Amino acid sequence: MGVRKREIGSAVTNVICFVVVMVLAIVLAVKPLSPMHRGFFCDDVNIRYPYSKDTISVSVLGLTCLFPALLLAVGVELAYGLLLLTDTTAVTGYTVETPTEGTESPRRARVKTALGKAGILVACIIHGNGICFVLTEVFKLSFGRLRPYFLSACQPDADVTSFSNCSGLYIEEITCLNSDADILLDIRKSFVSGHASFAAFNVLFVCLYLQLRLPTATPRLLVSVLQGVALGYGVYVCGTRIYDHAHHPQDLLGGVCLAVLCVWITICKMCPDFVRHPPRRVEPDGNHTNQGTSLRMGSN
């Protein structure tokens, strides 16, 4: 009974934490807060770039980063549940007992187990993305760093670059003629890059998931190609932020570092059981063969 209560308590705590993170993420996304207002030096050339729209919009970013990660995770877990299990084989937590008369079929039991595992993994991915997004927004609001196209998007009431004493002059307050409230908030939210943190989180998760979860018999070149495609797209997303004059290089580096931390939390702390190679076979005595991977995370 004590073990059962602990399991229930742990499940309730996990649900509460998940809901809290999702609520915070939704609030920050739906109702943007005003970032810290900081001034700038009149002769700062890093904020004089022309304003341009995003090459990769937020909706496209979510469709091309989060959706493939979720699809891959669900597909792999369902494949393990439907294709790699026998009635009495245990593979990384999948245990399907031989049914007795009147119970459900082994195939149906495998489907239920696989769906449950896939659902937990999807929740882990979404929770990790939520943590990364919340931390990204906290940094943006706290630092209030000006974007490279700050002056062109702000449309100040005076041409600050023409001041006679511009060299070394620090301007604390400026009146923007641009009437778009969203743009006026966004131009002060450069550090860290949200595109970089979101893309890097999902790209790194996919790369590590492919490396650690696919069977050891999977052709390594196939895994490398898939990882290369994912990493290449992540680099492309970061490159567009420089091309669009939306971020400074330090903003991208900060976003990637934040994503690395969130991926480590997600893989090592939230879902370690999902990132282990399944054994190729089960020995007659019930012991698994060596998993044979040089990169291990989580407990066995």
RAUR-V989079 format. One record per residue. RES is the residue in one small letter. NEAR is the number of other C-alpha atoms within 12 Angstrom. D_CENTER is the distance of its C-alpha to the mean C-alpha in whole Angstrom. Layout:
BEGIN
<<RES,NEAR,D_CENTER> <RES,NEAR,D_CENTER>>
END
This chain:
BEGIN
<<m,7,38> <g,8,36> <v,9,33> <r,10,33> <k,11,32> <r,12,30> <e,13,28> <i,14,28> <g,14,27> <s,14,24> <a,15,23> <v,14,24> <t,14,22> <n,19,19> <v,18,19> <i,15,20> <c,21,17> <f,25,15> <v,19,17> <v,18,17> <v,26,14> <m,26,14> <v,20,17> <l,25,16> <a,27,13> <i,18,15> <v,17,18> <l,24,16> <a,20,15> <v,12,19> <k,14,21> <p,23,20> <l,23,22> <s,24,24> <p,26,23> <m,24,25> <h,24,28> <r,23,29> <g,22,32> <f,30,32> <f,25,35> <c,27,37> <d,22,37> <d,24,33> <v,21,32> <n,24,29> <i,31,28> <r,27,31> <y,24,29> <p,22,30> <y,25,27> <s,23,25> <k,18,23> <d,22,20> <t,21,20> <i,29,16> <s,18,16> <v,20,13> <s,15,15> <v,18,15> <l,29,11> <g,26,10> <l,18,13> <t,24,12> <c,37,8> <l,34,7> <f,24,11> <p,26,12> <a,37,9> <l,30,11> <l,23,14> <l,29,14> <a,38,14> <v,28,16> <g,26,18> <v,33,19> <e,43,19> <l,27,22> <a,26,23> <y,37,24> <g,35,25> <l,25,28> <l,20,29> <l,30,29> <l,33,30> <t,23,34> <d,23,35> <t,21,36> <t,30,33> <a,27,30> <v,37,27> <t,35,24> <g,26,25> <y,34,26> <t,25,30> <v,29,32> <e,21,36> <t,21,39> <p,18,40> <t,11,43> <e,8,45> <g,8,44> <t,12,40> <e,16,37> <s,17,37> <p,26,35> <r,25,33> <r,19,32> <a,25,31> <r,36,29> <v,26,27> <k,23,27> <t,29,26> <a,34,23> <l,25,22> <g,20,22> <k,30,19> <a,32,17> <g,23,17> <i,27,16> <l,34,13> <v,30,12> <a,28,12> <c,38,10> <i,42,7> <i,35,8> <h,36,9> <g,40,6> <n,43,4> <g,37,8> <i,36,8> <c,42,6> <f,38,8> <v,32,11> <l,31,11> <t,40,11> <e,39,14> <v,29,16> <f,27,16> <k,35,17> <l,28,19> <s,21,21> <f,23,21> <g,31,22> <r,33,23> <l,42,24> <r,44,23> <p,36,25> <y,35,26> <f,39,27> <l,38,31> <s,30,31> <a,34,29> <c,34,31> <q,24,34> <p,21,36> <d,16,39> <a,18,41> <d,20,40> <v,30,39> <t,25,39> <s,12,43> <f,16,44> <s,12,47> <n,14,46> <c,18,42> <s,17,42> <g,14,40> <l,18,40> <y,19,37> <i,23,37> <e,13,35> <e,16,36> <i,24,35> <t,19,36> <c,23,34> <l,18,36> <n,20,33> <s,14,33> <d,14,29> <a,17,28> <d,20,24> <i,28,25> <l,31,27> <l,29,24> <d,33,21> <i,38,23> <r,39,23> <k,38,19> <s,42,18> <f,39,17> <v,42,14> <s,46,13> <g,44,10> <h,50,10> <a,47,10> <s,46,7> <f,48,5> <a,48,6> <a,44,7> <f,45,3> <n,49,4> <v,44,8> <l,42,8> <f,46,7> <v,40,10> <c,33,12> <l,37,13> <y,42,13> <l,36,15> <q,35,17> <l,34,18> <r,39,18> <l,36,20> <p,30,24> <t,24,26> <a,19,28> <t,19,25> <p,14,26> <r,17,25> <l,13,25> <l,15,23> <v,24,20> <s,20,20> <v,16,21> <l,24,18> <q,25,16> <g,21,18> <v,19,17> <a,32,13> <l,26,13> <g,20,16> <y,27,14> <g,36,11> <v,24,15> <y,23,16> <v,38,14> <c,39,14> <g,27,18> <t,28,18> <r,38,17> <i,34,20> <y,23,22> <d,23,22> <h,34,23> <a,46,20> <h,42,19> <h,33,21> <p,25,20> <q,22,19> <d,35,16> <l,35,14> <l,27,15> <g,30,14> <g,38,11> <v,34,10> <c,27,12> <l,37,10> <a,38,6> <v,29,9> <l,26,10> <c,35,7> <v,38,7> <w,28,11> <i,25,11> <t,37,9> <i,35,11> <c,26,14> <k,19,15> <m,28,14> <c,32,14> <p,28,16> <d,30,19> <f,43,17> <v,38,16> <r,34,20> <h,39,22> <p,37,25> <p,32,28> <r,24,30> <r,25,33> <v,21,34> <e,13,38> <p,10,41> <d,9,41> <g,13,37> <n,15,35> <h,20,32> <t,18,33> <n,18,31> <q,26,27> <g,19,28> <t,22,25> <s,12,25> <l,17,21> <r,22,21> <m,26,18> <g,22,19> <s,17,23> <n,18,25>>
END
